[in-house]
């Protein structure tokens, strides 16, 4: 099969379809590849096309930053202007996007270069396979701002286990790709991650889409924790993001560069 075409003017993604593989690259260089509502909408729309057209979906970021989590800049502006963040930035669409990466009828691969932080870890943990450049960095920084990675944790615990997810959350300290591989967050890493991806795609290209779909359906029946924990995750997320003290810390950080502990 040749190159598939999808005529959509994406603002936050670079999308390419080739030989039943869809490459989705998060492309918000001016915002440190952070997550906003438009990214979630466009990502969801791209996956709609992949349901019928793709056997494999490859999620990528920029060379220096895979995805750095929530767009604190947008959140700060909304908070300073008195907007209702619970209404404007509901966590459910993002959770549903990650759930779709984990359960849809195609294989999902996170190809990580640079920094993956906070919600960026959610994209990583939701994927079936995680390949990384050996210089990639992984971190959960939420607790530093009084927040928690509530929606990330169900996906992260399923991938790397409760104790390691708990440690990564509490310490808020970045780990490198080799540590992430040892802990189960990353499946394979090397200096030339593009070649690593190529080798995996050559092997995965031999699989039949119907077989992939049936397998993923079965695997999600064996472990339905992502669906069962959704309500708990959304409730916890809304709690921390409706706390005006937390939002004030975020706003101060964006406006002054001062971290919450720098009083």
N, C-alpha and C positions, 0 to 999 in steps of 0.2 A: 504494500500500500504506500502511496506517495504522501506528499505533504497535504495535510488537511487544512482547510481554510475556515476561519471564523471572523467575520467582519464586525469587530467591536472596537470602539475607541476607548481603551482602558486608560485611566489616569494614574493608577497606583500600581499597575502590573505590567510586565512584559510577558506576552503569551506567545508560545510557538508550539505548533502541532506537527509532529513528524513520525511516520511509521508507527502509528498507534501509541505514541508517547507524547504527552503534553508537558511542556516545560512552563512552569509558573514562577516568575521571578518577581519578588516584592521589590518595587522600584519607587521608593520615596527618599531619595538621597538628601533632600533639603530638610527632612524631618527625622533623620537617623533611622530610616526604615521602621518607624513606629506604626502602630495599628490605629486606624480611625474607622469611622462608620463606612466611609466610601470603600476602603480596602476590603472590609468584610463583605460588602454588597458585591463588589466586582469579583472577589475570589469565589463567592457562592455562585455567581453567574457563570464563571469559567468552568466550575465543576459540573454545572448542569450540562454543558456541552460534552464534557468528558464521559458522562455516564454511557453514552452510546459510541463515542469515537475513540476512547483511549483504554489501553490495557494497563498503562503505567502513567502516573502523574508524578513529576519531579518538582519539588518545591525548593526554590533557591532564593538567596538574597543578593546583596552586594558583596564585593570581595572583602570589605572591611567590617561589614555588619550584616548578619543574617536577618535578624529582626530584634529590635531593642524593647519590645513590649508596648504598653499603652502610650498614646500620644499625650504626654503630660502638658505640652504646650497648648493643645486644644482644650484640655481639661481645665487648665489654669485660666484661660480666656473665658470659658463658660462659667467658672466659679466666680471670677471677678465681675462678670456682668450679671450675676444673679440668676443664671439659668438653672433649671432642674436637671442635674446630671442623671438622676435615676431614670428620667423619661428620655433624655436625649442620648444617653449612652447605656442602654440596657445590655447586660452581659449575655443574655440568651442567644442572640445571633452569633456571637463568637463561639460560645460553647457548642452550638449546633453545627458550626463550620468545622470545628475540631472533631466532633462526633462523626461528621460525614467523612472526613479524611480517614478516620479509623474504621469505618464500616461500609463504605461504598464499594461498588463493583469493580474497582481498579486497585492496583497496588500503588501505595503512596510512599515516596522516598523523600526524605529531607536531606538535602545536600548542603551541609553547613560549612561556611567559611566565615572568618571573623567572629563577631560577638553575637551570642544568642542570650537574651536576657528576658526575665519575667514572662510576659505573654509570648515572646519568641520561643521560650521553652515549651509552651503549649503546642505550638505548631510542630515542634520537633517530636514531642512525646506522642502526639496523635498519629504520627506516620508509622507505616508498617516496618520500614527500614530507615536507619539513620546512618549516613555516610558523612565523614567530616575530614577536613584538612587538619593536619596535625597541629596547626597553630590556632585552631578554633578555641573559643572561650565560652563557657556556659555558666550562667548565674541566675539566682532569684534574689532580687533586691527589695521586694515589696515590704518586708517587715521593718526596714529602715525608715519607711514613711508611715508606719502604723497600719499598713495594709497587710494582705496575705494573698498568696497565689491560689485563691479558693477554687477557681475554675480550672487552673492548671493541674492541681494535685490529683484529681481522679485519673487523669491520663498519665501523669508522672509516676504515680504509685503502681499503676498497672504495668508500666514499662520497667521500672528499676527497683520496685519494692518500697515498702512503707518506711523502713529505717533510713535508707539513703535519701529518699525524698524529704523526709523530716530533717535530716542533717543539712541538706542543701538549703532548705527553707530557713532554718534557724540561724545558720552561720552567715547567710547572705554573701558568702565569699565565692568568687569565681573559681571554677576548676577547669583544667585544660582538657583537651580531647582524649589524651591517654587515660586520665583519671575517669572521665566520663565513660570511656569504653570499659574500663575495669568495673565500673558501677552499673553497667547495663543500659545507660542512656544512649550510647553510640554503639553501633554494630561493627563498624570497621573505620579505620582512619589511616591516612598516609599523607606524605608531603604533596603528592600530585593527586588531589582528590577528584579532579576531572577525569583522569584515567581510571581511578577507582570506580567512579560512576559508570564510565563506559563499559567496563568489564561486567558490572552487575547488570546493566541494561542488555548486553549481549545474551546473558544467560536467561534473564527474565523474558526476553522476546520470544523464547520458545514456548511459553505457556499459552494456553487457550483462555480467552476471556471468560467463557462460561465456567471453566474450571476455577478461575480466580474468583469469580462472583460467588460460586457455591462454597468455596473454601472460606471466604471472608464471612459469609453468612453463618456458616457453622462455627467459626472461631468466636464470633460475637454472641452466639448462643451459649457457648461454653463459658464465656465470661461477659456477663451483661452489666458489670459494675458501672460502666460509664453512663448508662441510661438510669440505673437505680440511684446513682449519686447526683444526678443533675439538679434536682430540686434543692438538695443541701448546698451544693456548690453555688447556685444562683443566690440563695438566701444569704450565705456568708459573704459573697461578693457585694451584694447590695448594702449589707450592714456596714462594711468598712468604707465603701465609697459614698455613703450618705452621712458619714461622720464629718461635720464641718471642720473639726480640728485637723483631721487628716488632709482634707482638701486645702486648708490654709497652709499646711506644711508644703504641699506640692506647689501651690501658687508662689510661696516665698522662695522655694528652690528655683523655679523657673525665672522669677523676676530678679533675684539677687545672687543665685548660685550658692546660697548657704544651705547646707544639709540640716535636717531636723535636730541633730545633736549639737550643732554649732550655735549654742545660745550664749 
